[in-house]
Amino acid sequence: MFEYAPAPESRAIVDIKPSYGLFINGEFVDGTGTSFKTVNPATEEVLAEVAEASDADVDEAVKAARRAYTRVWSRMSGAERAKYLYRIARIIQERGRELAVLESIDNGKPIKESRDVDVPIVAAHFFYYAGWADKLKYSGYGETPLGVAGQVIPWNFPLLMLAWKIAPALACGNTVVLKPAETTPLTALLFAEICQQADLPPGVVNIVTGAGDTGRAIVSHPDVDKVAFTGSTEVGKAIARAVAGSEKKVTLELGGKAANIVFDDAPIDQAVEGIVDGIFFNQGHVCCAGSRLLVQESVADEVLERLKRRMSTLRMGDPLDKNTDVGAINSGEQLKRIRELSEVGDAEGAERWEVACDLPTKGFWFPPTIFTGVSQAHRIAREEIFGPVLSVLTFRTPSEAVEKANNTPFGLSAGVWTDKGSRILSMANRLRAGVVWANTFNKFDPTSPFGGYKESGYGREGGRHGLEGYLKGEAS
């Protein structure tokens, strides 16, 4: 087996401050609440002390956003708004290495993912929606912004989810109060510096850090016109209940339990790469992760043999090492949940196989794992584990594959691997999923809408459809 010399990215490019305040009305201010620590999940090193926004702080942020909306941003032409979005996109590109390193330190994901996937797509979202800012009349959703958008994002893609939320909101003429996840606030706070660098008018973007109470204060604030949330289904349901009966517009992008379906005529090596990318990318911390592998019986043994061989080549370790394929689990709390559900899989009689590797003694780590002998009744086939754990089921016919794939409360994504174009079209029409990938997985583009059905939420982000949630008007 090959040994790889470490190739660590330098931390010197990132200046992590000992403490951070809130970003309100274009300035960093001290919060009136308490504070919390953000840690490096790969080492458990405390990175910084971060302010936890109180209800009063959230109220100040919403007032700042309302002033900016009324006096400046909504009155500005789309072409002028576009200039700011283009400027932000270019600064993101210029500071891309800094953003990628900070994302990997605070989140635990491999640097090659944050550098080669997250940051380029973040910049692409701002470029894309900058192009829409002066063309809203062609969107089909009207041209009138909603007002103040309250946005709450998760810890798995902190910077990317920020771009998904902020770019279309600003392009449409809204202002923003955004809360990053409490375990990964640092790149959002660096983005606040980018807003200053771009001379964005004060109050157009406000970043308030904190945990669940801060998010609830944003969602329930009476002067917030739009709520956008990405995160767990449980919290999404609570938000839907909280805003029921109000006039707030809502988009929810929630959990998933995606099926990755491999037929007997699929290119097996290509499919194996897609399986690995579908579940082990970002340590499985992906709402649309292909966490259920449905493989046709006639090729199941061959697929599993090649999959295990491929998994044995995955490199696990320091997220800042450019050789690393699988980084750290984001938090001790998430690691506990992954372990608990994996133990349930053992208790239910599924057969566990995991990559043999030495885990670091510090930090939060879980080896890439697959369970075979899984049935539809197993919890590991029904519940979102949100970690590097794959459940394997088999099927005989396309109809059985569809039935098993749709037998879930979620409906975010799916993958189909086959050599037959007609089968791809047939499966795509029958699968109850917001996104169906054909002979690939986890491919994202700012021009393409993303979202789910059932307990995976409602509304779309990305593409022309992503404008709808931030404009008044009906689709033509």
PALOTI-62108 format. One record per residue (C-alpha): residue in three letters; x negated, y, z negated. Coordinates in steps of 0.05 Angstrom, whole numbers, padded with zeros to 5 digits, always signed. Example, Ala and Ser with C-alpha at 12.3 -4.5 7.8 and 13.67 -1.06 7.14 Angstrom:
% PALOTI-62108
ALA-00246-00090-00156SER-00273-00021-00143
END
This chain:
% PALOTI-62108
MET+00000+00000+00000PHE-00026+00069+00018GLU-00049+00116-00036TYR-00036+00190-00026ALA-00081+00244-00051PRO-00041+00297-00087ALA-00024+00358-00045PRO+00007+00406-00095GLU+00036+00473-00074SER+00008+00530-00116ARG+00052+00562-00169ALA+00011+00626-00164ILE+00057+00656-00112VAL+00114+00658-00163ASP+00117+00708-00220ILE+00165+00679-00271LYS+00182+00731-00324PRO+00187+00712-00397SER+00259+00737-00399TYR+00314+00758-00351GLY+00374+00803-00359LEU+00436+00810-00316PHE+00438+00843-00248ILE+00495+00894-00250ASN+00506+00955-00205GLY+00439+00946-00171GLU+00397+00943-00235PHE+00373+00891-00285VAL+00406+00904-00352ASP+00406+00872-00420GLY+00468+00831-00434THR+00511+00840-00496GLY+00515+00764-00507THR+00464+00712-00528SER+00411+00680-00485PHE+00391+00610-00463LYS+00329+00575-00438THR+00318+00549-00368VAL+00269+00491-00363ASN+00228+00455-00310PRO+00263+00387-00305ALA+00198+00354-00281THR+00160+00373-00344GLU+00211+00400-00394GLU+00170+00463-00397VAL+00210+00525-00417LEU+00206+00573-00358ALA+00244+00634-00384GLU+00296+00661-00431VAL+00358+00683-00392ALA+00415+00728-00415GLU+00483+00696-00424ALA+00536+00744-00399SER+00593+00759-00447ASP+00664+00776-00426ALA+00645+00850-00433ASP+00585+00839-00386VAL+00629+00805-00335ASP+00678+00863-00340GLU+00622+00912-00326ALA+00600+00872-00266VAL+00670+00869-00237LYS+00679+00944-00247ALA+00613+00956-00211ALA+00636+00911-00154ARG+00703+00947-00150ARG+00669+01015-00147ALA+00622+00992-00092TYR+00679+00961-00053THR+00724+01022-00057ARG+00673+01077-00047VAL+00621+01046-00002TRP+00624+00975+00025SER+00695+00970+00052ARG+00688+01039+00084MET+00624+01019+00120SER+00629+00996+00192GLY+00615+00923+00207ALA+00554+00943+00247GLU+00525+00979+00186ARG+00540+00920+00140ALA+00506+00875+00190LYS+00441+00915+00183TYR+00438+00898+00109LEU+00452+00825+00122TYR+00398+00821+00175ARG+00350+00857+00128ILE+00365+00807+00073ALA+00355+00748+00121ARG+00287+00775+00143ILE+00264+00786+00072ILE+00285+00714+00055GLN+00241+00690+00112GLU+00183+00734+00089ARG+00189+00710+00017GLY+00206+00639+00037ARG+00147+00605+00005GLU+00160+00642-00061LEU+00233+00622-00060ALA+00218+00550-00043VAL+00167+00543-00099LEU+00213+00574-00150GLU+00271+00531-00128SER+00230+00467-00137ILE+00204+00489-00205ASP+00272+00507-00233ASN+00313+00453-00199GLY+00266+00393-00193LYS+00275+00380-00118PRO+00214+00364-00074ILE+00180+00425-00045LYS+00186+00397+00025GLU+00262+00398+00018SER+00266+00468-00011ARG+00214+00494+00039ASP+00237+00458+00103VAL+00312+00452+00090ASP+00341+00499+00038VAL+00305+00564+00051PRO+00310+00563+00128ILE+00384+00548+00124VAL+00394+00603+00073ALA+00363+00654+00120ALA+00403+00625+00178HIS+00468+00637+00140PHE+00453+00710+00131PHE+00432+00717+00203TYR+00495+00681+00227TYR+00544+00722+00185ALA+00508+00786+00202GLY+00528+00771+00273TRP+00601+00766+00252ALA+00604+00831+00212ASP+00622+00875+00272LYS+00664+00822+00308LEU+00717+00805+00256LYS+00773+00824+00302TYR+00755+00763+00343SER+00755+00716+00283GLY+00830+00703+00284TYR+00835+00718+00210GLY+00843+00794+00211GLU+00793+00848+00194THR+00814+00869+00124PRO+00771+00846+00065LEU+00802+00821+00001GLY+00762+00863-00048VAL+00720+00833-00105ALA+00699+00761-00098GLY+00682+00720-00160GLN+00635+00664-00142VAL+00610+00606-00185ILE+00557+00559-00156PRO+00525+00493-00179TRP+00454+00471-00195ASN+00441+00422-00139PHE+00429+00474-00084PRO+00424+00540-00122LEU+00398+00584-00066LEU+00436+00551-00010MET+00502+00554-00046LEU+00489+00628-00061ALA+00480+00640+00014TRP+00543+00600+00031LYS+00582+00645-00016ILE+00551+00714-00010ALA+00536+00719+00065PRO+00609+00712+00091ALA+00636+00754+00033LEU+00591+00812+00050ALA+00601+00806+00125CYS+00676+00812+00115GLY+00668+00875+00072ASN+00678+00845+00002THR+00634+00856-00058VAL+00610+00800-00103VAL+00602+00778-00175LEU+00564+00712-00174LYS+00546+00664-00230PRO+00491+00613-00217ALA+00488+00549-00257GLU+00458+00555-00326THR+00403+00503-00310THR+00381+00538-00245PRO+00388+00614-00250LEU+00319+00636-00227THR+00326+00638-00151ALA+00392+00676-00157LEU+00355+00728-00200LEU+00300+00731-00148PHE+00354+00742-00096ALA+00377+00801-00137GLU+00307+00830-00127ILE+00315+00818-00053CYS+00379+00858-00054GLN+00341+00915-00086GLN+00285+00908-00034ALA+00337+00911+00021ASP+00366+00975-00009LEU+00435+00942-00014PRO+00483+00993-00044PRO+00489+00985-00120GLY+00547+00940-00141VAL+00555+00904-00075VAL+00522+00842-00105ASN+00522+00829-00180ILE+00490+00767-00212VAL+00513+00747-00282THR+00481+00687-00314GLY+00512+00640-00365ALA+00549+00575-00375GLY+00622+00554-00372ASP+00649+00613-00412THR+00618+00663-00364GLY+00648+00626-00305ARG+00716+00626-00338ALA+00711+00701-00350ILE+00698+00713-00276VAL+00753+00667-00252SER+00805+00695-00300HIS+00787+00769-00292PRO+00849+00807-00268ASP+00809+00850-00220VAL+00778+00793-00182ASP+00814+00782-00115LYS+00779+00719-00092VAL+00751+00658-00128ALA+00700+00613-00094PHE+00674+00552-00131THR+00628+00494-00116GLY+00620+00441-00169SER+00655+00384-00204THR+00726+00363-00189GLU+00744+00370-00263VAL+00724+00443-00265GLY+00756+00455-00197LYS+00823+00430-00224ALA+00817+00476-00284ILE+00804+00535-00238ALA+00864+00517-00195ARG+00908+00516-00257ALA+00879+00582-00282VAL+00894+00620-00218ALA+00961+00588-00204GLY+01015+00640-00198SER+00966+00696-00185GLU+00951+00728-00117LYS+00878+00707-00118LYS+00853+00671-00057VAL+00814+00608-00074THR+00765+00561-00041LEU+00741+00499-00077GLU+00685+00453-00054LEU+00684+00395-00104GLY+00659+00325-00112GLY+00653+00268-00064LYS+00641+00193-00057ALA+00622+00190+00017ALA+00622+00125+00056ASN+00563+00112+00103ILE+00590+00060+00151VAL+00541+00016+00190PHE+00568-00028+00246ASP+00533-00089+00274ASP+00514-00053+00338ALA+00481+00005+00302PRO+00407+00021+00312ILE+00386-00010+00246ASP+00321+00028+00233GLN+00355+00094+00250ALA+00413+00075+00205VAL+00366+00058+00147GLU+00334+00127+00153GLY+00404+00157+00150ILE+00423+00115+00090VAL+00360+00138+00053ASP+00372+00210+00073GLY+00445+00204+00054ILE+00434+00182-00018PHE+00363+00198-00039PHE+00357+00268-00010ASN+00355+00317-00068GLN+00355+00258-00116GLY+00427+00244-00096HIS+00449+00311-00124VAL+00493+00324-00064CYS+00569+00330-00064CYS+00571+00297+00004ALA+00519+00244-00012GLY+00530+00177+00023SER+00536+00141-00043ARG+00577+00083-00015LEU+00544+00040+00039LEU+00595+00001+00079VAL+00557-00048+00123GLN+00587-00100+00171GLU+00578-00170+00143SER+00540-00198+00203VAL+00482-00149+00192ALA+00487-00137+00117ASP+00427-00180+00099GLU+00383-00149+00152VAL+00403-00078+00133LEU+00390-00090+00059GLU+00323-00122+00073ARG+00300-00063+00115LEU+00331-00014+00066LYS+00293-00043+00006ARG+00228-00042+00046ARG+00239+00031+00065MET+00257+00050-00007SER+00192+00019-00030THR+00154+00071+00010LEU+00189+00131-00023ARG+00141+00173-00064MET+00168+00197-00131GLY+00135+00249-00174ASP+00114+00322-00179PRO+00166+00364-00141LEU+00111+00413-00120ASP+00070+00358-00087LYS+00081+00361-00012ASN+00079+00284-00010THR+00137+00276-00058ASP+00202+00246-00030VAL+00243+00241-00094GLY+00237+00293-00149ALA+00264+00301-00219ILE+00336+00295-00242ASN+00360+00366-00256SER+00375+00359-00330GLY+00376+00312-00389GLU+00451+00315-00389GLN+00456+00292-00316LEU+00404+00238-00328LYS+00447+00211-00385ARG+00508+00207-00339ILE+00469+00170-00285ARG+00443+00120-00335GLU+00511+00109-00366LEU+00546+00096-00300SER+00489+00051-00277GLU+00496+00010-00341VAL+00571+00005-00325GLY+00551-00025-00258ASP+00509-00077-00294ALA+00566-00093-00341GLU+00615-00101-00284GLY+00572-00154-00252ALA+00540-00116-00195GLU+00468-00134-00179ARG+00418-00077-00190TRP+00355-00068-00149GLU+00310-00008-00161VAL+00243+00015-00134ALA+00185-00010-00177CYS+00147+00052-00198ASP+00116+00085-00258LEU+00159+00143-00281PRO+00127+00205-00310THR+00129+00207-00386LYS+00153+00279-00387GLY+00215+00305-00352PHE+00279+00274-00327TRP+00270+00216-00278PHE+00310+00159-00248PRO+00284+00111-00195PRO+00320+00102-00128THR+00370+00046-00142ILE+00420+00003-00103PHE+00476-00041-00128THR+00500-00100-00087GLY+00559-00146-00100VAL+00602-00084-00111SER+00677-00086-00103GLN+00728-00030-00094ALA+00748-00038-00167HIS+00679-00023-00195ARG+00671+00046-00226ILE+00605+00055-00190ALA+00645+00050-00125ARG+00698+00100-00148GLU+00665+00152-00191GLU+00614+00204-00169ILE+00547+00187-00200PHE+00511+00247-00170GLY+00443+00214-00173PRO+00398+00167-00131VAL+00445+00107-00138LEU+00476+00071-00079SER+00535+00023-00082VAL+00536-00029-00025LEU+00601-00060+00001THR+00613-00101+00063PHE+00669-00104+00115ARG+00688-00147+00175THR+00730-00103+00221PRO+00735-00029+00236SER+00804-00027+00204GLU+00776-00056+00140ALA+00720-00005+00141VAL+00770+00052+00148GLU+00813+00024+00092LYS+00754+00018+00045ALA+00725+00085+00064ASN+00791+00121+00051ASN+00805+00084-00013THR+00779+00140-00057PRO+00808+00203-00088PHE+00754+00243-00053GLY+00750+00265+00020LEU+00688+00307+00032SER+00646+00269+00083ALA+00629+00204+00117GLY+00578+00175+00165VAL+00588+00126+00223TRP+00532+00086+00254THR+00547+00051+00319ASP+00525+00048+00392LYS+00597+00057+00417GLY+00620+00128+00429SER+00693+00107+00432ARG+00686+00075+00363ILE+00656+00140+00335LEU+00715+00180+00360SER+00765+00129+00334MET+00733+00127+00265ALA+00727+00202+00261ASN+00802+00209+00274ARG+00820+00157+00221LEU+00772+00176+00165ARG+00801+00224+00115ALA+00739+00266+00107GLY+00724+00339+00120VAL+00659+00322+00156VAL+00643+00259+00195TRP+00571+00250+00218ALA+00556+00204+00277ASN+00489+00167+00276THR+00461+00218+00227PHE+00476+00244+00157ASN+00469+00308+00116LYS+00461+00354+00176PHE+00482+00425+00163ASP+00487+00487+00207PRO+00515+00556+00190THR+00558+00554+00253SER+00595+00491+00229PRO+00650+00491+00176PHE+00644+00447+00115GLY+00696+00427+00064GLY+00740+00370+00039TYR+00808+00340+00028LYS+00843+00311-00033GLU+00801+00318-00096SER+00742+00344-00056GLY+00776+00412-00054TYR+00804+00459-00001GLY+00781+00515+00044ARG+00721+00515+00089GLU+00652+00547+00084GLY+00608+00560+00144GLY+00625+00577+00215ARG+00682+00621+00238HIS+00727+00583+00189GLY+00685+00608+00131LEU+00710+00678+00144GLU+00782+00660+00129GLY+00773+00657+00054TYR+00747+00728+00052LEU+00798+00763+00098LYS+00871+00782+00094GLY+00910+00756+00153GLU+00933+00693+00187ALA+00895+00651+00237SER+00919+00663+00307
END
